[in-house]
Amino acid sequence: MPFQLHHLSAVEQVDWLRRGDVRPTELAAHYLDRIVRLDEAIGAFVEVTADAALERAAALERAGGRAAPLWGLPMADKDLVARAGVPTRYGSRLMAGFVPEVSDALVEVVDAAGAVNLGKTSTPEFGFPSYTEPLLGPRTRTPWDLSRGAGGSSGGAAAAVAAGLLPVAIGSDGGGSIRIPAAACGLVGLKPSRGRVPAHGGQRALAGLATSGPIARTVADAALVLDALTALPQRPGPIAGSDPGAAWATVPPTWDGGPYLGAAVRGEGRFQVGVTTDSPWATQYDVAVSPAARSALELAIAELAALGHGIEEASLPPDADYVRAFRTVWQSSAAGIPAEGDALELVEPLTRWLILEGRKRSAAELAWALQSLAAFEERTIAALAGYDAVLMPTLAVPPPLLGWYDAEDGERNFAQQVEVTPWTSWVNVTGLPAIQLPVHWTADGLPMGVQLVGRPGGEHVVLAIGAQLERRLMWQRRHPSMW
C-alpha cells in the first residue's frame, strides 16, 4: 500500500516532528481527514474540534521548542475527561448540554506534553460498562469487524487508534477499561500501578480503582505516552507526586531505571512468569475460557518459554467476599450521579440499576466492602510475590456482536460483562500494573490478547516482556481493512 503518515508508529511520528520532516499542522490535517472519511462507520469520535486542533498545531509551529515528549502529536480526550469549552457528555443524555469551564488535570498534563487535541472519543455512560454502545451517540465498533463492539469504556479511544484515526490515545481504567477495548481492537493497552500517574481524568472510583494509561499499536508507543503522563513536577498532595485528589499512592511517580521508553525499546531480561485462569468472580458467576482465548494464552506461553522465561502455574487466593464487595463498591460509585426524579429516565437501564442499587447501600456496607477489597489486595499481592509477572487471558471470548449485552436488565447485563471480562477488575483492586498484548487472531480475523500483570511499580518489567513478544509476533504489522 502507498505510504501514509499514520503508517508510522507514534515514536516515529514524534521523531519526524522533531526533525522537521512533518509539521504539526500537516500531521493534524492528515488525521482529521481520516476521521471525516472513516469514522462514520466506526463511531470512535463524539466531538471533533478541527479548528481548535489546527490552531493549536500552528501555535506549536510558531513557538518552536520541540523538546516536549508529545510535541505536535495528535491525540484526543476520552469523553469522561473535562476540557474547558468543549462539550463533555460522559456518554450520557443526562449530561448532553454540559460544557465545562475548567479542565481536568489530565488535560493540562497532555497539553503540557505538547500534544494536539483533535476532539472527544466515545465512552459508554459514565464509563461503567465494558462495551461502548451509548444511547447518546453512535455505537463504537472494532475496526476488525464492524458488526462487533470495540469494548469499553475507552472504546472510542481504542477504535480510533486501531483504525489509524489517532496515533495513540489515553484511556482510563477502573475495572479493565483500557485493557478490554485494547483487546477488542488488537492493540497494546497499559494500566499503570496505582499512584503511578499523578493526574488522571474520568470517574473517581472508590477503592482507588481508576487510573489513566496509554492505548497504542506498539509497546514502545505505550511507553512513550506513559513517560509523558509521569513526567510531572511535584504537586502538593498527601504524597509528593501523587494525584492531589488521592488518599494514597503505592508507588513513587517514577522508577530508577530511566524512561519507560528505554525499557520498551531494549526489551531485556528473563523473568519468572506465573500463568493462571483463576478469577475471583468464579465463586458466583460462570467463568470459562473460550477456545479463542485458550489459543492466545497457549501461544503466549510457548513464546515466553522460547524466550527463556521461567513458566509455572500460579493461583489467586480464594475469596468468597470479592463478588459482593466489588459489586457494592461499583454500585456505590454510581450513587452520586446527579439523577433525581424524572432525570433518572434520562440514564440508561444499566446505569439506573447501578444508581438505585448503590443508593440502597448503607455506610456500614460500603465500609465493609472497602475493607474486604483492601484485604484481597494484601493477600493477592503476597500470593503472587514470587513472580515477576502473571499471565492470563484478557477477554474470555472474542469481541461480542453489537447489541449482545442486555439493554434492559441491569443484573443480567452485569453478569454478561463478568462473563466476557473475568480477569480485569481484580487488577484494579490490587493496584498492580497490567499490559494487554494482542498476540493472536482467530480464523475469522478477530484479535485475541493476553494480559501480563506485574508487581507493584513493575511497569518496566511488563513493558520489557511485551517488547520481546512483539519482536517475535510482529503484531504491529497487522492492520484492519481501512488502514
C-alpha positions as CSV (number, residue, x, y, z in Angstrom):
1,M,0.0,0.0,0.0
2,P,1.2,3.6,-0.6
3,F,3.0,5.1,2.4
4,Q,0.9,7.4,4.6
5,L,1.8,9.3,7.7
6,H,-0.4,7.1,10.0
7,H,1.7,4.1,9.0
8,L,4.5,5.5,11.2
9,S,4.5,4.5,14.8
10,A,3.9,7.2,17.4
11,V,7.6,7.1,18.3
12,E,8.4,7.6,14.7
13,Q,5.9,10.4,14.2
14,V,7.4,12.3,17.2
15,D,10.9,11.8,15.7
16,W,9.7,13.2,12.3
17,L,8.1,16.1,14.0
18,R,11.2,17.0,15.9
19,R,13.4,16.7,12.8
20,G,11.0,18.9,10.8
21,D,10.2,16.1,8.3
22,V,6.5,16.8,9.0
23,R,4.8,19.8,10.6
24,P,2.2,19.6,13.4
25,T,-0.4,21.2,11.1
26,E,0.3,18.7,8.4
27,L,0.0,15.7,10.7
28,A,-3.1,17.0,12.4
29,A,-4.7,17.6,9.0
30,H,-3.9,14.1,7.9
31,Y,-5.7,12.6,10.9
32,L,-8.6,15.0,10.7
33,D,-9.1,14.0,7.1
34,R,-9.2,10.3,8.0
35,I,-11.7,11.0,10.8
36,V,-14.0,12.7,8.3
37,R,-13.7,9.9,5.8
38,L,-13.8,6.8,8.0
39,D,-15.3,7.5,11.4
40,E,-19.0,7.4,10.4
41,A,-18.6,3.6,10.1
42,I,-16.6,3.2,13.3
43,G,-18.1,5.6,15.8
44,A,-14.9,6.4,17.6
45,F,-15.4,10.2,18.0
46,V,-18.3,12.1,19.6
47,E,-16.8,15.5,19.1
48,V,-14.2,16.7,16.5
49,T,-12.6,20.1,17.2
50,A,-10.8,20.6,13.9
51,D,-10.4,24.3,14.0
52,A,-9.0,24.3,17.6
53,A,-6.7,21.5,16.6
54,L,-5.2,23.3,13.6
55,E,-4.9,26.5,15.7
56,R,-3.0,24.6,18.4
57,A,-0.8,22.9,15.8
58,A,0.0,26.2,14.2
59,A,0.8,27.8,17.6
60,L,3.3,25.0,18.3
61,E,5.0,25.6,15.0
62,R,5.3,29.3,15.7
63,A,6.6,28.7,19.2
64,G,9.2,26.1,18.2
65,G,10.9,24.4,21.2
66,R,10.3,20.8,20.2
67,A,11.5,19.1,23.4
68,A,8.1,18.3,24.9
69,P,7.6,14.5,24.9
70,L,4.5,14.5,22.7
71,W,5.3,17.7,20.7
72,G,2.9,18.0,17.8
73,L,1.4,14.5,18.2
74,P,-2.4,14.3,17.6
75,M,-4.4,12.9,20.4
76,A,-8.0,13.1,21.8
77,D,-9.8,13.2,25.1
78,K,-12.0,10.4,26.3
79,D,-15.5,11.8,26.8
80,L,-15.1,11.3,30.6
81,V,-12.4,14.0,30.7
82,A,-13.4,17.6,31.0
83,R,-11.8,20.1,28.7
84,A,-12.8,23.7,29.2
85,G,-15.1,25.0,26.5
86,V,-15.6,21.6,24.8
87,P,-18.9,19.6,25.3
88,T,-18.2,16.8,27.8
89,R,-21.2,14.4,27.9
90,Y,-19.8,11.4,29.8
91,G,-21.6,9.3,27.3
92,S,-25.0,10.2,28.8
93,R,-28.1,12.0,27.8
94,L,-28.2,13.4,31.3
95,M,-25.1,15.5,30.5
96,A,-25.9,16.3,26.9
97,G,-25.7,20.1,27.3
98,F,-22.7,20.2,29.7
99,V,-19.7,22.4,28.7
100,P,-17.1,22.6,31.5
101,E,-15.4,25.8,32.4
102,V,-12.4,24.1,33.9
103,S,-10.3,21.3,32.5
104,D,-9.4,18.2,34.4
105,A,-5.7,17.8,35.4
106,L,-5.1,15.2,32.8
107,V,-5.9,17.7,30.1
108,E,-3.3,20.1,31.5
109,V,-0.7,17.3,31.6
110,V,-1.3,16.2,28.0
111,D,-1.3,19.7,26.7
112,A,2.0,20.5,28.6
113,A,3.5,17.4,26.9
114,G,2.9,19.1,23.5
115,A,0.0,17.1,22.1
116,V,-2.6,18.4,19.7
117,N,-6.1,17.6,20.7
118,L,-8.5,16.6,17.9
119,G,-11.7,16.1,20.0
120,K,-13.5,13.6,22.2
121,T,-13.7,9.9,21.8
122,S,-16.7,7.8,22.6
123,T,-17.4,6.2,26.0
124,P,-20.3,4.3,27.5
125,E,-22.5,6.1,30.0
126,F,-20.3,7.4,32.8
127,G,-17.7,4.8,31.9
128,F,-19.4,2.0,33.8
129,P,-20.0,-0.7,31.0
130,S,-17.2,-2.7,29.4
131,Y,-18.6,-2.0,26.0
132,T,-19.3,1.3,24.1
133,E,-22.8,1.4,22.9
134,P,-24.3,4.6,24.5
135,L,-27.8,5.7,23.7
136,L,-26.4,9.3,23.4
137,G,-24.3,8.6,20.3
138,P,-23.1,6.0,17.8
139,R,-22.2,2.6,18.9
140,T,-18.4,2.1,18.7
141,R,-17.2,-0.8,16.5
142,T,-13.9,-2.7,16.4
143,P,-12.3,-1.9,13.1
144,W,-11.5,-5.6,12.7
145,D,-15.2,-6.5,12.3
146,L,-17.8,-3.7,12.1
147,S,-20.5,-6.0,13.4
148,R,-18.8,-6.3,16.7
149,G,-18.2,-3.8,19.6
150,A,-14.9,-2.1,20.4
151,G,-15.1,-2.9,24.2
152,G,-15.2,-0.2,26.8
153,S,-15.1,2.0,28.5
154,S,-12.3,3.5,26.4
155,G,-13.9,2.0,23.3
156,G,-13.7,5.2,21.2
157,A,-10.1,5.7,22.0
158,A,-9.1,2.1,21.1
159,A,-11.1,2.1,17.9
160,A,-9.6,5.4,16.8
161,V,-6.0,4.0,17.2
162,A,-6.8,0.7,15.5
163,A,-8.3,2.4,12.5
164,G,-5.5,4.9,12.1
165,L,-7.6,7.9,13.2
166,L,-5.1,8.6,16.1
167,P,-1.5,7.5,16.6
168,V,-2.1,6.8,20.3
169,A,-4.7,7.5,22.9
170,I,-5.1,7.8,26.7
171,G,-7.8,5.7,28.3
172,S,-9.0,5.4,31.9
173,D,-9.3,2.1,33.7
174,G,-11.4,1.4,36.8
175,G,-12.2,-2.2,36.1
176,G,-10.5,-3.0,32.8
177,S,-11.4,0.0,30.7
178,I,-8.0,0.3,29.0
179,R,-7.3,-3.4,28.5
180,I,-10.7,-4.5,27.4
181,P,-11.0,-2.2,24.4
182,A,-7.4,-2.6,23.6
183,A,-8.0,-6.4,23.4
184,A,-11.2,-5.9,21.3
185,C,-9.3,-3.7,18.8
186,G,-6.0,-5.7,18.6
187,L,-3.9,-3.1,20.5
188,V,-1.5,-2.7,23.4
189,G,-3.1,-1.3,26.5
190,L,-1.3,-0.4,29.7
191,K,-2.9,0.1,33.1
192,P,-0.3,1.7,35.3
193,S,0.2,0.9,39.0
194,R,-2.0,2.8,41.5
195,G,-0.4,6.2,42.1
196,R,2.0,6.0,39.1
197,V,0.2,8.6,37.1
198,P,0.0,11.8,39.1
199,A,-3.2,13.1,37.3
200,H,-6.0,11.3,35.6
201,G,-9.4,12.1,34.4
202,G,-12.8,10.5,34.4
203,Q,-14.8,9.0,37.2
204,R,-13.0,9.0,40.5
205,A,-13.6,5.4,41.7
206,L,-14.0,4.3,45.2
207,A,-11.2,2.0,46.5
208,G,-8.6,3.7,44.3
209,L,-9.7,1.6,41.3
210,A,-9.2,4.1,38.5
211,T,-6.1,5.4,36.7
212,S,-5.2,6.6,33.2
213,G,-2.9,5.0,30.8
214,P,-1.9,4.5,27.1
215,I,-3.6,2.6,24.3
216,A,-1.2,2.1,21.4
217,R,-0.2,-0.1,18.4
218,T,3.2,-0.9,19.9
219,V,4.8,-1.4,23.3
220,A,7.2,1.5,22.6
221,D,4.3,3.8,21.7
222,A,2.6,2.9,25.0
223,A,5.9,3.6,26.9
224,L,6.2,7.0,25.2
225,V,2.8,8.0,26.5
226,L,3.5,6.7,29.9
227,D,6.6,8.7,30.1
228,A,4.6,11.8,29.2
229,L,2.0,11.1,31.9
230,T,4.6,10.6,34.6
231,A,6.9,13.5,33.7
232,L,5.1,15.9,36.0
233,P,6.5,18.4,38.5
234,Q,5.9,17.6,42.1
235,R,2.4,18.8,43.2
236,P,1.1,19.4,46.6
237,G,-0.9,16.4,47.9
238,P,-0.9,13.7,50.6
239,I,2.2,12.2,48.9
240,A,4.6,14.2,46.8
241,G,4.0,13.4,43.1
242,S,0.7,11.6,43.7
243,D,-2.7,12.7,42.5
244,P,-3.7,15.5,44.8
245,G,-7.2,14.1,45.0
246,A,-6.0,10.6,46.0
247,A,-5.7,9.4,49.6
248,W,-2.6,7.4,48.9
249,A,0.0,6.3,46.4
250,T,1.5,2.8,46.4
251,V,4.5,3.7,44.2
252,P,6.6,6.8,43.5
253,P,5.8,8.7,40.3
254,T,8.9,7.4,38.6
255,W,11.3,4.4,38.8
256,D,15.0,4.5,38.9
257,G,15.8,2.9,35.5
258,G,15.2,5.9,33.3
259,P,12.4,6.5,30.8
260,Y,9.9,3.7,30.3
261,L,10.6,4.0,26.6
262,G,14.1,2.7,27.2
263,A,12.7,-0.4,28.8
264,A,10.3,-0.9,26.0
265,V,12.9,-0.5,23.2
266,R,15.5,-2.6,24.9
267,G,13.1,-5.4,25.8
268,E,15.7,-7.0,28.0
269,G,15.6,-9.6,30.8
270,R,14.5,-13.1,31.7
271,F,11.7,-13.4,34.2
272,Q,9.6,-15.8,36.3
273,V,6.1,-15.8,34.8
274,G,3.1,-17.4,36.6
275,V,0.2,-18.5,34.5
276,T,-3.4,-18.6,35.7
277,T,-7.0,-18.6,34.6
278,D,-8.3,-18.1,38.2
279,S,-10.9,-15.4,38.7
280,P,-12.4,-14.2,41.9
281,W,-15.7,-13.9,40.0
282,A,-15.9,-17.7,39.6
283,T,-17.5,-18.1,43.1
284,Q,-20.8,-16.8,41.8
285,Y,-20.6,-16.4,38.0
286,D,-19.8,-18.7,35.1
287,V,-16.2,-18.1,34.2
288,A,-15.0,-20.1,31.1
289,V,-12.0,-19.8,28.8
290,S,-13.2,-19.9,25.1
291,P,-11.1,-21.8,22.5
292,A,-10.0,-18.5,21.1
293,A,-8.8,-17.2,24.5
294,R,-7.1,-20.5,25.2
295,S,-5.3,-20.4,21.8
296,A,-4.0,-16.9,22.7
297,L,-2.9,-18.0,26.1
298,E,-1.1,-21.1,24.8
299,L,0.6,-19.1,22.1
300,A,1.9,-16.6,24.6
301,I,3.1,-19.4,27.0
302,A,5.0,-21.1,24.1
303,E,6.7,-17.9,23.0
304,L,7.7,-16.9,26.5
305,A,9.2,-20.3,27.1
306,A,11.1,-20.0,23.8
307,L,12.4,-16.7,25.0
308,G,13.9,-18.3,28.1
309,H,11.4,-17.1,30.8
310,G,10.5,-19.4,33.6
311,I,6.9,-20.5,33.3
312,E,4.9,-22.1,36.2
313,E,1.3,-22.4,37.2
314,A,0.0,-19.7,39.6
315,S,-3.1,-19.4,41.7
316,L,-5.1,-16.5,43.0
317,P,-6.1,-16.9,46.7
318,P,-9.7,-17.8,47.0
319,D,-12.0,-15.1,48.3
320,A,-15.7,-15.7,49.0
321,D,-16.3,-12.0,49.6
322,Y,-14.9,-10.5,46.4
323,V,-18.1,-10.5,44.3
324,R,-20.3,-8.9,47.0
325,A,-17.6,-6.4,47.9
326,F,-16.8,-5.3,44.3
327,R,-20.5,-5.1,43.4
328,T,-21.1,-2.9,46.5
329,V,-18.3,-0.5,45.6
330,W,-19.2,-0.4,41.9
331,Q,-22.8,0.3,42.7
332,S,-22.0,2.8,45.4
333,S,-19.7,4.7,43.0
334,A,-22.8,5.3,40.8
335,A,-25.0,6.5,43.7
336,G,-23.7,10.1,43.4
337,I,-24.6,10.6,39.7
338,P,-26.8,13.7,39.7
339,A,-30.0,12.0,38.6
340,E,-33.1,12.5,40.7
341,G,-36.8,12.1,39.9
342,D,-37.6,12.5,36.2
343,A,-33.8,12.8,35.5
344,L,-33.5,9.1,36.2
345,E,-35.4,8.5,33.0
346,L,-32.5,10.1,31.1
347,V,-30.0,7.5,32.1
348,E,-29.7,4.1,30.6
349,P,-31.2,1.0,32.3
350,L,-27.9,-0.4,33.4
351,T,-26.8,3.0,34.9
352,R,-30.3,3.4,36.6
353,W,-29.9,-0.1,38.1
354,L,-26.4,0.8,39.4
355,I,-27.6,4.1,40.8
356,L,-30.7,2.7,42.6
357,E,-28.7,-0.3,44.0
358,G,-25.9,2.0,45.1
359,R,-28.3,4.3,47.0
360,K,-29.6,1.3,48.9
361,R,-26.2,0.6,50.4
362,S,-25.5,1.7,53.9
363,A,-22.3,3.3,55.2
364,A,-21.6,0.1,57.1
365,E,-21.9,-2.0,53.9
366,L,-19.6,0.3,52.0
367,A,-17.1,0.3,54.8
368,W,-17.1,-3.5,54.9
369,A,-16.7,-3.7,51.1
370,L,-13.7,-1.3,51.1
371,Q,-12.1,-3.2,54.0
372,S,-12.7,-6.5,52.2
373,L,-11.1,-5.3,48.9
374,A,-8.1,-4.0,50.8
375,A,-7.7,-7.4,52.4
376,F,-8.0,-9.0,49.0
377,E,-5.3,-6.7,47.7
378,E,-2.9,-7.7,50.5
379,R,-3.5,-11.4,50.1
380,T,-3.2,-11.4,46.4
381,I,0.0,-9.3,46.2
382,A,1.5,-11.7,48.8
383,A,0.4,-14.8,46.9
384,L,1.9,-13.5,43.6
385,A,5.1,-12.1,45.1
386,G,7.2,-15.0,43.7
387,Y,6.5,-14.0,40.1
388,D,7.9,-11.1,38.1
389,A,4.6,-11.1,36.1
390,V,1.5,-13.2,35.9
391,L,0.0,-14.2,32.6
392,M,-3.7,-14.8,31.8
393,P,-6.3,-14.1,29.1
394,T,-7.6,-10.5,28.7
395,L,-11.0,-11.4,27.4
396,A,-12.8,-14.8,27.8
397,V,-14.3,-14.6,24.4
398,P,-13.8,-12.7,21.1
399,P,-15.4,-9.2,21.0
400,P,-19.2,-9.7,21.2
401,L,-21.6,-8.6,18.5
402,L,-23.2,-5.2,18.8
403,G,-26.4,-5.4,20.8
404,W,-25.3,-8.6,22.5
405,Y,-25.5,-7.1,26.0
406,D,-28.9,-6.9,27.6
407,A,-30.2,-3.3,27.2
408,E,-32.9,-3.5,29.9
409,D,-32.0,-5.9,32.7
410,G,-29.1,-4.4,34.7
411,E,-28.5,-7.6,36.7
412,R,-28.2,-9.8,33.6
413,N,-26.1,-7.1,31.8
414,F,-23.6,-7.1,34.7
415,A,-23.4,-10.9,34.6
416,Q,-22.7,-10.7,30.9
417,Q,-19.9,-8.3,31.4
418,V,-18.3,-10.6,34.0
419,E,-18.6,-13.5,31.5
420,V,-16.6,-11.5,29.0
421,T,-14.1,-9.8,31.3
422,P,-13.5,-12.0,34.4
423,W,-9.8,-11.2,34.7
424,T,-9.6,-7.4,34.7
425,S,-11.2,-5.9,37.7
426,W,-9.1,-7.7,40.3
427,V,-6.0,-6.0,38.9
428,N,-7.6,-2.6,39.7
429,V,-8.5,-3.8,43.2
430,T,-4.8,-4.7,43.8
431,G,-3.4,-1.6,42.2
432,L,-1.0,-3.6,40.1
433,P,0.3,-2.7,36.6
434,A,-1.0,-4.7,33.7
435,I,-0.5,-4.7,30.0
436,Q,-2.7,-6.2,27.3
437,L,-0.9,-7.6,24.3
438,P,-2.5,-8.6,21.0
439,V,-0.8,-12.0,20.4
440,H,-3.4,-13.9,18.4
441,W,-6.0,-13.6,15.6
442,T,-8.8,-16.1,15.1
443,A,-9.6,-17.7,11.8
444,D,-12.3,-15.1,11.4
445,G,-9.7,-12.3,11.8
446,L,-10.7,-11.2,15.3
447,P,-7.9,-10.2,17.8
448,M,-7.4,-12.1,21.0
449,G,-5.0,-10.9,23.7
450,V,-3.3,-11.8,26.9
451,Q,-2.7,-9.8,30.0
452,L,0.6,-9.6,31.9
453,V,0.2,-8.4,35.5
454,G,3.3,-7.0,37.2
455,R,4.5,-6.4,40.7
456,P,3.7,-3.0,42.3
457,G,5.6,-0.4,40.3
458,G,6.6,-3.1,37.8
459,E,5.6,-1.3,34.6
460,H,9.2,-1.6,33.2
461,V,9.0,-5.4,33.5
462,V,5.7,-5.9,31.7
463,L,6.9,-3.4,29.0
464,A,10.1,-5.4,28.6
465,I,8.3,-8.7,28.3
466,G,5.8,-7.2,25.9
467,A,8.6,-5.8,23.7
468,Q,10.1,-9.3,23.5
469,L,6.8,-10.8,22.4
470,E,6.2,-8.0,19.9
471,R,9.5,-8.7,18.3
472,R,8.6,-12.4,17.8
473,L,4.9,-12.0,16.8
474,M,5.1,-8.6,14.9
475,W,1.5,-7.7,15.7
476,Q,2.2,-4.1,14.7
477,R,2.3,-5.3,11.1
478,R,-1.4,-6.4,11.3
479,H,-4.0,-3.8,10.3
480,P,-7.8,-3.7,9.7
481,S,-9.0,-3.1,6.2
482,M,-9.4,0.7,6.4
483,W,-5.8,1.1,7.3
